[in-house]
Amino acid sequence: MRVSFVSDSDGWGGAEVWLTHHLRRAAGNGATASLVCAEPVAGGFTGLAVDRAVVPLTRHTAAAPATRDALAAQRPDVVVVNLVDPASNTAAVAAALDVAPTVGVLHLVGDTRTGEERAALAALYRRLAGAVSPSAQGREQLLADLGLDPARVHVVPNGVDVPDDPAGPAGHAVPRIGAFGRLTAQKGFDVLLAALRRLDVPFEAVVGGTGRDGERLRAAAEGLPVTFPGWVTDVRGFLAGLDLFVLSSRVEALPLVLLEAMAEGLPCVSTDVGDVRRAVGEDAVVVPVEDAGALAAALRGLLTDPAARALLGARARARAERDLGADLMARRTFAVLSGVAARRSGTAGP
């Protein structure tokens, strides 16, 4: 089975990490993978042993002729298009549909437009051979807003590399809280800073990442023991320096960064976004979205109880080993793609 993956994004993030996991595991799942990626994210895929074509970014544009030509040259049986959100990658989707049966991967729910614009978007999406989302919320949006066939829309929970040597809590005398991601409103770092201001126990905090809200967040953190080290290139190294990980997002599906922290054996606090509660159960502390008071209470409870942190970190690691590995995610995804390829060839398949 020849599978071409399309990354039409203007910045590196969880969707690109998801794609990398699948590219690395394609051969082990009976597939030959190739990649068509937009120029802004091309550097992140350097070093992968796949056929790669770099094309102009077409997000928010009307047509993607270079993407279509690159896909045609790869001669795929199935194309997988990474969808940043429901509406912004339509040119890439249309280009893929011109070449081969196409599966869309909706990483994040978002605006599906209204009126004629939604009707046009729904007509395009209904041409997909299948769709995947890491969250039930994403699947529901594809069904309710865009009218996809329920039999062809699948929830495949995200997964990450689960290291053999998890770092676990760092053991700082003053516990260190950590978070990282794009410094934008979606990630809720303003809520995290508001929660940190409510704490009356010793702590340090580090917020990794870059983004358009960086200066505003640094100003909001004035007077707090918070540092902003910039973009995180060594995720494992960053996590190894923490005693407690926090995800404060307003919107997510099933964020890879949370799963990576759990795989390292870190105790985690997360907002109740996407499929987090369903995926992690009681193995992380889950609090309401945009509730700085609840977030502060959860952090205070763990900061003052080293034994509780250790127990929660051990449970997080066990959950990651059992349910959150990238191998399991890839097997599930490639099973969906095999079903699409089987329908194309007329053979039996899922």
N, C-alpha and C positions, 0 to 999 in steps of 0.2 A: 504494500500500500504506500503510495507516494503522497505525502501531506505537505502542503505549503502553508506556512504561517505568515500572517500579515500583521505588522506592528506599525500603525499609523498614529503616532503620538509625538507631541512636542516636548516631552520630558520623561525622564526615567522614573519609574515607580513600581508599585506592586504588580501591575499588569505585565510589565516587562520581565520582572522576576519570575512570574508565573510562566511566561513563555519560555524563558531560559530553562526552567525545570523540565518542561516538556521536550524541548529540543535535545537536551542531554539524555533523555530516557526514551527517545523514539525508537532506536534500534532494538532495545530490549522489549519493546511492545510491538514488534513486527512491522515497523514503519521506517521509510526513508524520508527524513525531514529536510525541508529547505525553508528559506526565510526571505521575505521581502519586507524591508524595514525603511522607515522614514529617516532622512538625514539626521534629525536632532538626536535620535537614540541609537544610531548605528554603532557608535563607539562602544556601547555597553555590550554588544554582541561579539566583539572582537575576540578571536580565539576559539570560538565554537567550531567544531568540525562539521559544518553544514554548508551547502551551496547558499550563498547570500547575495542578494541584489539590494542596492541602496537606491532609493527613489525619493523624489521631493515629497514633503509633507502635504497631504491632501485633506487633512481634517478641516472641516467647515468649508470645503470647496465643492464645486458642482460636478467635477469629473476627475478621474485619476487614470489617464492614458498610460503613463509610465508604469503604474502599478499593474494595470492589465497586461501590458506587454511583458513585464518581468515574470508575471505568473504564467503566462502562456508559454514562455521559454522553459519554465520548470516542469511543465506537463504533469500537473498533479492529478491524482484521483479525487482528492478532497482538499478544499481550502479552508483554513481557520482564520477568521478575522478577529483580532483583539478589539473589543469595543470599549472605548474610554467611558462612554455613556451612551444612552440609546440613540441620540440624534446626530452626533458630530462626525461620525465615520461613514456616512452614507456613500460617499464617492468610492471609498475603498471597498465597501460591500458590493456596490453595483459592478465595479471592475472584477471582483472575484466571481460574481455570479455569471459574468460573461465567459468565464474560463472553465469552471468545474462546479459540482455541488459544493455548497458553502455552509459552514457552521459558524455562527456568531457566538462569541464569548462575552457576555455582558458582565463586566466586573463591578459596575456601580450603577445603581438606579439613578434616574435623572429625568430631565424634561423630555416628554414625548410630544410636545407641541399641541396645537389644537386645530380644529377645523380641517381645512384642505391640507395643511401641512402634516397633520397627524394621519390623514387618510393616505397621503403619498408615502409617509414613513411606514405605515402598516402594510401597504401594498408591496413595498420593497422587502420588508421583513418576512412576509408570508411566502416569499420565494426561497427563503432559506431551507436547506435540507435538514437543518437541526439547529438547536441553540443550547448553550450551556451557561449556567450562572453558579457562582459559589454560594449563593444564598437563596432561600425560599422567596424572599422579598423580590429579588431580581426575576425569578421565574414568574411570580405573580404579575409583575409589571408587563412582561412580555405577553402573557395571556390576556390580561384585562385591558391593557391599553392598545396593544398591537395585534391582537387576535390570532396569535400563533396556535398551531395544533398542539394540544397538551401532550400528545404522545411523542412529540419531537422536541420537547423542552425539558432539559435535565438539570438537576441540581448535583453538582460535583464539588464537594467541600474542598477548600484550599488545603494545601499541604506544603511542608518545608523539609529541607534536609535536617535530619535528626542526628546530631553528632554523637559519636561513641564516647566522647570525653566532655560531657556538659560542664560548663564553668560553675554553675550554681551561684548563690549569693556571694558577693565579694568579701563580706565580713568587715566592712569599715567600722571603726569605732563610732563615727557619726554616720548613720545609714544614708546611702546615696540613692536617690530616686532618679530614674531615667526615662526618657521618651525620645522618639525621633520620627521624623517625617517631613513632608513639605510644610513650610511655615505659612500656612493658609488657614482661612476660617474653617474649612472642612475638618481639620485635624483638632480643633478645639483647644489649642494650647493657651488661649486666653482664659478658658475655663480652668485649666490646670493651674495657671498662675494665680487665679482668684482663690482656688482651693489651697494653694501653698501659703497664701497670706493668712489663712485662718488657722494654720497649724501653730500650736504652742509647745511643740517638742522639737528637739534638735534634728536637723536634716541638712543634707546638701542635695542639689538637683542639677541635672544636666539635660539640656534639650538639644538634640542634634538635628541638623537639617538646614536647608535654605529655602527662601521663598519670598513672595512679595510683601508679606507681613512681618518680615524679620525686624525691621527697625521699630515698628510699633510694639512688638512683643518684648524686645530688649528694654524699651522704655517702661513698659508695664512691669517688668521684673526688677526695676531699680529698688535697691535696698534688700532684696531677697538673696539668699545664698544659691543663686542660679547662674550657671554658665551656658553659653551657646557656642559650641565648638565648630559649628559649620557642618558642611555635608559629611555624612558618615560613609566612608569607603570600606572600612573594616567592621562589618556588623558584629561579628563574633567578638572582636576586640572591644567594641563599645559596650556590648552586653556584659562582658566579663568584668567590667568595672562597676557594675551596679549591684545593689542589694534588693531593689524593688523596681519593677517596670510598670509604667502607666500608659494606657491608651485612652485618650480623652476625646476621641473623634465625635463629630456630630453625625456623619454619614460614613458607613463602610458596608462591605458585604461580609467577608470573613478575613480580616486584615492579616497579611503574612507576617508583619512585624510582631504582632501579638503571639502568633504561633512560634516564631523564631525565639522569642523570649521564653516561652514555655518549654521549648525543646532544650534550652540551656539550663532548665531547672530553676528559673527565677519565679518568685511569687509575683503575681500580676493582678493589677486592678484595671478594669476596662469599663467603658460606657456600654450600655445595652444597645449596640448597633448591629444591624444585619443579623447574621446567624451566630453571633458570638455566644449568646446564652445557650442555644441549642448545641453548639459544637464543644464548648468547654465545661458545661454543666456546673458543678460545684468546685471545679479545679482552678477557678480564678474568682476574684471578687468582682461582681458585676453591679454597676450603679446606673441610675437614670442619666440620660443624655442632658447636658447643659445644667447639671445640678452641682454647683461648686460645693455646697454644704455636704451633700452625700459623698462626694469624692473626697473631701477633706476628712470626713469621719472614717472612711475606709482606709485612707492612708494613715491616719493617726493610730487606728487599731493595730495595723501591722508594724508601724515604726516603733511602737512601745512594746512589742511582743516578739522577740527574736525566735522563740519556739514556734509561734504561729507562722512566721515567715518561712522557716525551714520546712515545716510540714506542708504549707501551700506550695512551695517550690518543688518538693518531692512529688506531690500529686500532679502538678503541672507537667513535670517531666514524664511521669507514667502515662498521662493522657496523650502526650505528644507521641510517645513510643507506640501506643495502641492505635490511635485514630488520626494523627495529624501529619503523617509522613508524606513526602512528595512522591514516593514510589506508589503508594495507594492512590493518590490523586491522579497520577499519570495513567495508571491502569484503567481507572474509571473513564478518563477522558478518551483514551485510545479505543476503549470498547464502544463508545458513542461513535467515534469516527469510523470504526470498522463496520458498524451498522449502516452508516451512510454509504460507504464504499460498496457494501454488499447489495444495497438497494439499487445502486447505479448499475452494477454488473448483472443484476437479476438473480443473484444467489440468495440463499437464506441468510438472515442476520438479524441482530437485535434492532 
